[in-house]
């Protein structure tokens, strides 16, 4: 039994699976306590993942497409958080970097010449560059002036939101919540993916997200840069002694992290809408990405799996409500996953205690 316990707790993937299970079990217990049937929660989740409505016996694949639409920006923002975390940084600014990317993508979609392919490429590139620049500000402040990236990125989130509103509201023809329509040449919508998913909003952002996951994995696991970033993340003093440029790595890490979040802004603004949104509050993809990155152990595959899980929970909320299940239960599950993950340190301490006791 002791050997099994050690094996399970030594595996980050196993710990993540356990805490997710605990989150669902706790949510089930809470529903019993308030007198609701938990089956409605699981029926809603089943409908999101498969499109099958067990109440009516009907099947609609559109739910699957919408699940993917919600998951795409969450995964991209989680890659932002995960990349910085693997480098020893805590990037709470993915939301601001996402907004910077969204703003740049919308401005390019509105004002760049409507040349097919080139227009889309320009808008996506602008989003990536804007997100990278916004993340790079925090990286530079950390590297040059030792400013905490946590404080810097939190402040930059609000600066990004209100700067976005100032700029978007100055566009001729803008209303309080939207800009004029984009040219179709800037869109990354996909009639093929929409057809496959029965008219959902699923778009080519799916392929951008898949490419980003691969790029994340290649950089972190198969390049010299990734090795130096991971080394600096484990021990900055040792990395510096070994000749690694720690301050340079801090800036580069935040630049790349911001680029992932900026791409999320492009995926949402160019794929889901045909006009520019003027945000009045955070979309919260960046904040959800923090939880996803932590739950996915900041690995490419872990972030992808957890991103789809969290996307499923968010997509299932309206369906839960239609089954007399409080939609907040999905948020509770996501919160519990993070809380239980924070107990990982306690599990490790318990392991060490058991090891000492065995000796």
C-alpha positions as CSV (number, residue, x, y, z in Angstrom):
1,X,0.0,0.0,0.0
2,X,2.8,2.4,0.9
3,X,4.6,1.6,-2.4
4,X,1.3,2.4,-4.3
5,X,0.9,5.6,-2.5
6,X,4.4,6.7,-3.3
7,X,3.9,5.8,-7.0
8,X,0.7,7.8,-7.2
9,X,1.9,10.9,-5.5
10,X,5.2,10.9,-7.4
11,X,3.2,11.3,-10.6
12,X,2.0,14.9,-11.3
13,X,-0.6,13.5,-13.8
14,X,-2.0,11.2,-11.1
15,X,-2.2,14.0,-8.6
16,X,-4.1,16.1,-11.1
17,X,-6.5,13.3,-11.9
18,X,-7.1,12.7,-8.2
19,X,-7.9,16.4,-7.5
20,X,-10.3,16.6,-10.4
21,X,-12.1,13.5,-9.1
22,X,-12.2,15.1,-5.7
23,X,-13.7,18.3,-7.2
24,X,-16.5,16.4,-8.9
25,X,-17.2,14.2,-5.8
26,X,-17.4,17.3,-3.6
27,X,-19.7,19.1,-6.0
28,X,-21.9,16.0,-6.1
29,X,-22.1,16.0,-2.3
30,X,-23.0,19.7,-2.3
31,X,-25.9,19.1,-4.7
32,X,-27.2,16.3,-2.4
33,X,-27.0,18.7,0.6
34,X,-29.0,21.4,-1.1
35,X,-31.6,18.8,-2.3
36,X,-30.7,18.7,-6.0
37,X,-30.2,15.6,-8.2
38,X,-26.6,15.5,-9.3
39,X,-27.5,13.5,-12.3
40,X,-28.6,16.8,-14.0
41,X,-25.0,18.1,-13.7
42,X,-23.6,15.0,-15.3
43,X,-26.3,15.0,-18.0
44,X,-25.4,18.5,-18.9
45,X,-21.7,17.6,-19.2
46,X,-22.5,14.6,-21.3
47,X,-24.5,16.8,-23.7
48,X,-21.6,19.2,-24.1
49,X,-19.1,16.4,-24.8
50,X,-21.2,14.2,-27.0
51,X,-24.1,16.4,-28.1
52,X,-26.6,13.9,-26.8
53,X,-29.5,15.2,-24.8
54,X,-30.6,12.3,-22.5
55,X,-33.8,14.0,-21.6
56,X,-35.2,14.2,-25.1
57,X,-33.2,11.5,-26.7
58,X,-31.8,13.9,-29.4
59,X,-28.3,14.5,-30.6
60,X,-26.9,17.8,-31.8
61,X,-23.1,18.1,-32.5
62,X,-23.3,21.9,-32.2
63,X,-22.7,21.5,-28.5
64,X,-19.4,20.0,-29.2
65,X,-18.4,22.8,-31.5
66,X,-19.3,25.4,-28.9
67,X,-17.3,23.5,-26.2
68,X,-14.3,23.8,-28.4
69,X,-14.9,27.5,-29.0
70,X,-14.8,28.1,-25.3
71,X,-11.8,25.9,-24.7
72,X,-9.5,27.5,-27.4
73,X,-8.8,30.8,-25.6
74,X,-8.6,29.1,-22.2
75,X,-5.9,26.7,-23.5
76,X,-3.9,29.5,-25.2
77,X,-4.0,31.7,-22.1
78,X,-3.0,28.6,-20.0
79,X,0.0,28.2,-22.3
80,X,0.9,31.8,-21.5
81,X,0.8,31.1,-17.7
82,X,2.5,27.7,-18.1
83,X,5.4,29.0,-20.2
84,X,6.2,31.7,-17.7
85,X,5.8,29.2,-14.8
86,X,8.3,26.8,-16.3
87,X,10.7,29.7,-16.4
88,X,10.2,30.4,-12.7
89,X,7.8,33.3,-13.2
90,X,4.2,33.7,-12.2
91,X,2.3,35.4,-15.0
92,X,-1.0,36.7,-13.8
93,X,-1.2,39.0,-16.8
94,X,-2.5,36.7,-19.4
95,X,-5.8,38.5,-19.3
96,X,-4.1,41.8,-20.1
97,X,-2.0,40.2,-22.8
98,X,-5.1,38.6,-24.3
99,X,-6.8,42.1,-24.3
100,X,-3.8,43.6,-26.0
101,X,-3.9,40.9,-28.7
102,X,-7.7,41.3,-29.1
103,X,-7.3,45.1,-29.5
104,X,-4.5,44.8,-32.1
105,X,-6.4,42.1,-34.0
106,X,-9.6,44.2,-34.1
107,X,-7.8,47.4,-35.2
108,X,-5.9,45.6,-37.9
109,X,-9.1,43.9,-39.1
110,X,-10.8,47.3,-39.4
111,X,-8.0,49.4,-41.0
112,X,-5.7,47.0,-42.9
113,X,-6.4,46.7,-46.7
114,X,-8.9,43.9,-47.3
115,X,-6.5,41.6,-49.2
116,X,-7.5,37.9,-48.8
117,X,-5.0,35.8,-46.7
118,X,-2.7,38.8,-46.1
119,X,-5.4,40.6,-44.1
120,X,-5.9,37.6,-41.8
121,X,-2.2,37.0,-41.5
122,X,-1.6,40.7,-40.6
123,X,-4.4,40.7,-37.9
124,X,-3.1,37.5,-36.3
125,X,0.5,38.7,-36.4
126,X,-0.6,42.0,-34.8
127,X,-2.3,40.2,-32.0
128,X,0.8,38.0,-31.3
129,X,3.1,41.0,-31.4
130,X,0.8,43.1,-29.1
131,X,0.5,40.3,-26.6
132,X,4.2,39.7,-26.6
133,X,5.0,43.4,-26.1
134,X,2.5,43.6,-23.2
135,X,4.1,40.5,-21.6
136,X,7.5,41.9,-22.4
137,X,6.9,45.0,-20.3
138,X,6.5,43.0,-17.2
139,X,9.5,40.8,-18.1
140,X,11.7,43.9,-18.7
141,X,10.6,45.4,-15.3
142,X,11.4,42.2,-13.6
143,X,14.8,41.7,-15.3
144,X,16.0,45.3,-15.1
145,X,14.5,46.7,-11.9
146,X,13.5,43.5,-10.0
147,X,9.8,44.5,-10.0
148,X,7.6,41.6,-9.0
149,X,6.0,40.2,-12.1
150,X,2.9,39.4,-10.0
151,X,2.3,43.0,-9.2
152,X,3.3,44.3,-12.6
153,X,1.1,41.9,-14.5
154,X,-1.9,42.6,-12.3
155,X,-1.6,46.3,-12.9
156,X,-1.0,45.8,-16.6
157,X,-4.3,43.9,-16.8
158,X,-6.3,46.9,-15.8
159,X,-4.2,49.2,-18.0
160,X,-4.9,47.0,-21.0
161,X,-8.6,46.9,-20.3
162,X,-9.1,50.7,-20.1
163,X,-6.6,51.5,-22.8
164,X,-8.6,49.0,-25.0
165,X,-11.8,50.9,-24.3
166,X,-10.2,54.3,-25.0
167,X,-8.8,53.2,-28.4
168,X,-11.9,51.2,-29.5
169,X,-14.4,53.9,-28.6
170,X,-12.4,56.4,-30.8
171,X,-13.0,54.3,-33.9
172,X,-15.6,56.1,-36.1
173,X,-19.0,54.3,-36.0
174,X,-18.3,52.5,-32.7
175,X,-21.1,52.1,-30.2
176,X,-20.7,51.5,-26.5
177,X,-20.1,47.8,-26.9
178,X,-19.0,47.2,-30.5
179,X,-17.2,48.6,-33.5
180,X,-18.4,48.5,-37.1
181,X,-18.2,45.1,-38.9
182,X,-14.9,43.7,-40.1
183,X,-14.1,42.9,-43.7
184,X,-14.6,39.2,-44.3
185,X,-11.0,39.0,-45.4
186,X,-9.9,39.3,-41.8
187,X,-12.0,36.5,-40.5
188,X,-10.8,33.1,-39.4
189,X,-14.3,31.6,-39.4
190,X,-14.6,28.3,-41.1
191,X,-17.7,27.2,-43.0
192,X,-16.3,23.7,-43.0
193,X,-15.9,23.4,-39.2
194,X,-19.3,25.2,-38.8
195,X,-20.9,22.7,-41.1
196,X,-19.3,19.7,-39.3
197,X,-20.7,21.0,-36.0
198,X,-24.2,21.9,-37.2
199,X,-23.7,25.7,-37.4
200,X,-21.6,26.2,-34.3
201,X,-19.1,29.1,-34.1
202,X,-16.1,26.7,-34.3
203,X,-13.4,28.3,-36.5
204,X,-9.8,28.1,-37.6
205,X,-8.7,29.2,-34.2
206,X,-8.8,25.5,-33.5
207,X,-5.8,25.0,-35.7
208,X,-4.0,28.0,-34.3
209,X,-4.5,26.6,-30.8
210,X,-3.2,23.1,-31.9
211,X,-0.1,24.8,-33.5
212,X,0.5,26.8,-30.3
213,X,0.5,23.6,-28.2
214,X,3.0,22.0,-30.5
215,X,5.2,25.1,-30.5
216,X,5.0,25.3,-26.7
217,X,6.2,21.6,-26.5
218,X,9.0,22.0,-29.0
219,X,10.4,25.2,-27.3
220,X,10.2,23.8,-23.8
221,X,11.3,20.2,-24.5
222,X,13.4,20.2,-27.6
223,X,15.4,23.5,-27.8
224,X,18.4,25.0,-26.0
225,X,16.2,28.0,-25.2
226,X,13.7,25.8,-23.4
227,X,16.4,24.1,-21.5
228,X,17.9,27.4,-20.3
229,X,14.5,28.7,-19.4
230,X,13.6,25.6,-17.4
231,X,17.1,25.6,-15.7
232,X,16.6,29.3,-14.7
233,X,13.2,28.4,-13.4
234,X,14.5,25.7,-11.1
235,X,17.4,27.7,-9.7
236,X,18.3,31.2,-11.0
237,X,21.6,31.3,-9.0
238,X,22.8,28.0,-10.3
239,X,21.8,28.9,-13.9
240,X,23.6,32.2,-13.7
241,X,26.7,30.4,-12.4
242,X,26.5,28.0,-15.3
243,X,26.6,31.0,-17.7
244,X,22.9,31.2,-18.5
245,X,21.7,34.8,-19.1
246,X,19.0,34.8,-16.4
247,X,17.7,38.4,-17.0
248,X,17.6,37.9,-20.7
249,X,15.6,34.7,-20.2
250,X,13.1,36.5,-17.9
251,X,12.3,39.0,-20.7
252,X,12.2,36.4,-23.4
253,X,10.0,34.1,-21.3
254,X,7.4,36.9,-20.8
255,X,7.6,37.9,-24.4
256,X,6.7,34.4,-25.5
257,X,4.1,33.9,-22.8
258,X,2.4,37.2,-23.9
259,X,2.4,36.0,-27.5
260,X,0.3,32.9,-26.6
261,X,-2.2,35.1,-24.8
262,X,-2.2,37.6,-27.7
263,X,-3.0,34.7,-30.0
264,X,-6.0,33.9,-27.8
265,X,-7.2,37.5,-28.4
266,X,-7.0,36.9,-32.2
267,X,-8.8,33.6,-32.0
268,X,-11.8,35.2,-30.2
269,X,-12.0,38.5,-32.0
270,X,-11.4,37.1,-35.5
271,X,-13.1,33.8,-35.2
272,X,-16.2,34.2,-33.1
273,X,-17.3,37.7,-34.0
274,X,-17.5,39.7,-37.3
275,X,-17.2,43.0,-35.5
276,X,-14.9,44.4,-32.8
277,X,-16.0,44.0,-29.2
278,X,-15.5,46.8,-26.8
279,X,-15.0,45.2,-23.4
280,X,-16.6,46.6,-20.3
281,X,-14.9,44.0,-18.1
282,X,-12.5,41.1,-18.3
283,X,-13.4,38.0,-20.3
284,X,-11.6,36.0,-17.7
285,X,-9.9,33.7,-20.1
286,X,-6.5,34.7,-18.7
287,X,-7.6,34.0,-15.1
288,X,-9.1,30.6,-16.1
289,X,-5.8,29.9,-17.8
290,X,-3.9,30.2,-14.5
291,X,-6.0,27.4,-13.0
292,X,-5.7,25.3,-16.1
293,X,-1.9,25.7,-16.2
294,X,-1.6,24.7,-12.6
295,X,-3.9,21.8,-12.9
296,X,-2.1,20.6,-16.1
297,X,1.3,20.8,-14.4
298,X,2.3,23.4,-17.0
299,X,3.0,20.6,-19.6
300,X,1.6,20.9,-23.1
301,X,-0.6,17.8,-22.9
302,X,-1.7,18.5,-19.4
303,X,-2.7,22.1,-20.3
304,X,-4.6,20.8,-23.3
305,X,-6.5,18.2,-21.4
306,X,-7.4,20.5,-18.5
307,X,-8.3,23.3,-20.9
308,X,-10.9,21.1,-22.5
309,X,-12.1,20.0,-19.1
310,X,-12.6,23.6,-17.9
311,X,-14.1,24.6,-21.2
312,X,-16.6,21.8,-20.8
313,X,-17.6,23.0,-17.4
314,X,-18.1,26.5,-18.6
315,X,-20.0,25.4,-21.6
316,X,-22.3,23.1,-19.5
317,X,-23.4,26.0,-17.2
318,X,-26.5,27.0,-19.1
319,X,-27.5,23.4,-19.6
320,X,-27.1,22.8,-15.8
321,X,-29.4,25.7,-15.1
322,X,-32.0,24.3,-17.4
323,X,-31.9,21.2,-15.3
324,X,-32.4,23.1,-12.0
325,X,-28.8,22.7,-11.1
326,X,-27.1,26.0,-10.0
327,X,-24.7,27.0,-12.8
328,X,-22.3,28.2,-10.1
329,X,-21.5,24.5,-9.4
330,X,-19.2,24.4,-12.4
331,X,-17.2,27.4,-11.0
332,X,-17.1,25.6,-7.6
333,X,-15.6,22.5,-9.3
334,X,-12.9,24.6,-11.0
335,X,-12.1,26.4,-7.7
336,X,-12.0,23.1,-5.8
337,X,-9.5,21.7,-8.3
338,X,-7.2,24.6,-7.6
339,X,-7.7,24.3,-3.9
340,X,-6.9,20.6,-3.9
341,X,-3.9,21.2,-6.1
342,X,-2.6,23.6,-3.5
343,X,-2.6,20.7,-1.0
344,X,0.0,19.0,-3.1
345,X,2.7,20.4,-0.8
346,X,0.9,18.8,2.1
347,X,0.9,15.4,0.3
348,X,4.7,15.7,-0.3
349,X,5.2,16.6,3.4
350,X,3.1,13.5,4.4
351,X,5.2,11.4,2.1
352,X,8.4,12.6,3.7
353,X,7.0,11.9,7.2
354,X,6.0,8.4,6.1
355,X,9.5,7.8,4.8
356,X,11.1,9.0,8.0
357,X,8.8,6.9,10.0
358,X,9.7,3.8,7.9
359,X,13.4,4.4,8.7
